C-alpha cells in the first residue's frame, strides 16, 4: 500500500468492497474459482452495457499489459481511449503502483481491490477498482485482467461530507465591509448542524444570517479580535459561552473571498473571552 494507492488482495477484498455490483462480481469470481480458474466468457459474454462502460480489460504480456477494452465512460472522463495501447503508455503518476498491483493479481491469480485518485482536467476523483484475473479460455492459459471501476467520490464531495458530518461547528461566511474596507460583519452562507449553537441560525431561510447577530460573535471584543487580524492570516481564540458553560477553541481564516470558522470544544481552562 503506497502513499497514493491503497490496495487489498485475496480474502481481504471482501471486507472492503461495499459497492453492490462489485460485490456480486466478487462473489461470482470466488464461486467459479472454487471449481476452476474463471475465464473471460464467465464475465464478458453477454456483459451489460454499464459493466462494459466502467471496465478495462487487459491482456497480460511478458512485461506489460495491453488494453483490449477501455470503457466508454472511463475514456470520456480522461478525454481519450487507451484501447489497443499498453499500460506503460498511460501517463499517470501512479502507473508504477497500479502495475505492481496488477502484477500481484495476475501472478498469484487472485482478486485485488485498488483505491486511488485519478486526476482529470477539472477535478480529482477517488476511484475503486475491482481486479479479476481471468484465463482466455479453459484450454487457453493466457491471462487477462478485468478491472471494474466505480467512482467513490470526488474531492468536492469528500470535503463537503467532512464539513457536513463533522461533530465540530464549521461556519462559512462572506465578509461585510464598511466604507473603509474594514470587516464590520459577515453574512453566513453555510454552516453544519453543530454550528447552530454558535451562530443562533437554526433555519437558514428565516433566521438572521448576520454573524454578529448570533450569541457568540455579537461580543464586541471577540469580533474586533478576529476582524482586525483575519486579513493578515489565520487567527484563533479560546471562548467560553456563559449560557452553556462550554469552552471552544475558535479558529478563523480567509479561504478565497470567504471567512471560514472552525470550532473545537475543549476542556476547562482559562478562556480568552467570556461570552454572556
N, C-alpha and C positions, 0 to 999 in steps of 0.2 A: 504494500500500500504506500503510494508515494504522496508527495505534498499536494499534487494537483489531481491525482486519480486515486479513487478508492475502489478496491476490488475484493471480491469474495469468490471462493471456489468450493466445489463439492457440496457436501451436506449443509454447509453454512449458507448457501444461496437461498435455501427455502426459508431461512429466518429473516431475510432482508427484502425479498421480493414481495411487495404488497399490492402491486398492480394486478387486478383480477385476470386480465387477458394473459399477462406474462406468467402468472401463477398457473393457469391452465396449461400453457405450453410446457412449463417446467414439469408438471406432473405427468403430462403425456410422454415427454422425453424419458423420464425416470421409469415409467411403466414399461416402455419398449426396451429400455436399456437392461431391465431385469431379465429379458429373454435373449436379446441380441443387440448389436450396435444399430442405433437409429440411422436411417438412410434419408436421402433427400426427398424421396417420394412420400415419406411419412408426414412431412410438414409442408412441402411445396406443391404437391399435386392437389389442385382444387383450392389453393390458398385464397382466402378472401382478399378483397382489394385493400382493405385497411391494413392487414398484415403486410402485404406487399409494399404499400406506400411507406411504412415505417420500418422497413427491414433493409439490411445489407447482407448480401450473400457473397462470401469469399471462397475462392478456390485456393487451397494451400499449396504453394510450390516449395521448392527446396529451401529458398531463402527469402521468400516474400509471399504476399497474398494478392490475388487478382480479384478485382470487383467484377463478379458476374452479374450482379444486380445492385442498383443503388436506388432505393425507394423514391418515388416521385416527391413525396412531402419533404423528405430529408434533402434531396438535391435542390428543391426550390428554396429551402431555408438557407443553404450555403451559396446558392446562386449558380451552381454548376453541377454536372454529373461526373462521377468518377468511374462510371461503368466502362469496363474494358481496360482500365488503368490499374496500376499497382498501389498498394498501401504506402510504399516508400515514396510515392509521388504526391501524397497528401501533405499539404502544408499546414501543419498544426504543431504547436509547441509540445503536445503530449503524445506525439506519434510513438516515441520510444516506449512509453509506459503502456500504450494500447497494444503495441506489437508484443511486448512481454506478456501481457495478459492473454492475448490470443494464442501465443505460443504455448502457454501453460495449458489452456483448454484443449488444444489440438494434440499436444504431446502426451498428455495424460488421458485424453479422450474423456473429459469430464466437463460439466457445466461451469459457467462462470457468470458473475454479475459485476458490472462496472458502473461507477458513477464518475462523471467528470463534467466540467464546464466546456461547452463548445462556443467559441467566440464567433459571432456573426457580425455583419456590418453595423447593426444598430443596437444590439443587445447581447447579453451573455445569458445562456440558458443552461441550467443543470439538467443533464440527461442521465437516464438509466439505460443500460444495455444488457439484455439477457443473451448470453452467448451459448449457442448449442452446437457442439461438434457433430458432424454427420458424415456417413460414408456416401460415396456417389451412388452405389448400388450394393445390393447384398453380395454380389460377386465382383465388385469393383472397389478396392480398398482406398482409393483416393479420398482425401479428407476435405470436406468443406466446413465452413463456419457460418452459421446463420446468426446474425446479430439483430435482435428485435429491440427497437429503441422506443422509449417513451419519455416525453417531456415531464420532468418533475416540477420545476418552477424556474421562472426567470428571476433575475436579481431584484427586479422591482417588486415582484410578489413576495419574495423572501423577506425583503426589508419591510414591506407592508405588514406581513404576518408578525414580524418581530415587534413592530410598532403597535399593532392592534392587540396582540396577545401578551405583551409584557405586563407583569404584575406591578410594575413601577409606572408612575404617571409620566406621560410624554405629551408635550404641548407644542404645536407648530403655530406660529403667529406672524402676521405681516406687520412690520413696524409702521406706526403713525407718527409723522414728524411735524414739528411746528415750522414757523416761517424761517427760523434759523437752522433748519435741518436737524435739530436735536430730536431724539426719540422721546415723545411725550406719552405714548401709549402703544398698544399693539392689539391688532384685531385677530381673534382666534379663528384660524381656518381649519384646524384639525386637532383632535386630541383622542387619546384612548380612554377607555372606561374609567380606569383608576384616577385619571386626572380631574374628574368632576369635583372631587372634594377640594382641589386646589383652585380651580377656576370658578366654581359655582355654576358651571354650564352643564345642565343635565338634558336639555332639549335644544339642539343646535338651531332649530327653526324658530324658537320663541324666546330663549334666554338672551340676556345681554352678552354679546360676544367681545366686548372690550375687556382686555386682560385686567386692567386696573379696577374694574367693577367687581372683581371676584374677592373672596375673603383673604387672599394672601397678598397679591400684588397691589392691593389698594394701600398698603403701608407705604408712606412717602419715603422713608429711609431706605427700605428694601428696593423700591423701584429706582430710586436715584443711584443706588449702588450698582444695579445692573445697567441702567440706561447710559450712565457715564462710561462704563468700562467695556460694554459689548462691542463698540466699533473697533476697539483695539485688539480684541481676541476673546477667547473663552473666559468666563467669569463664574465663580461659584460662591455659595453662602450656605451656612447651616441655619435652618429656620425652624422655630418651634411655633406650632399653631396652638394658641391657648384654648380654643374651643374643644379640641380633641386631645391635646397633650402630646401629639405626635411630633417627632423631630425629623426633618428631611434635609438631606444634602441636595441642594438645587444647583444645577449647572446650566448655564445658558451660552449659546454661541450662534453666530450667523452661519447659515448654510444657504449659499446664493443670496437671494433677497429676503429670506425668511429667518426668523429667530426660532431656534429650537431649544426648548427647556426639557431637561431630563431630571427626574427627581427620585431620590432613593431614600426610603425610610431607614433611619439609623438608630442605634441605641441612645440612651440618655447621655447627655454631655452638655457642656456649655454652649448654648446657641449663640449664633451671631446676631440674630434678630428674633425677638418675641413678637408674634403677630396675634393681636387680640381679635 
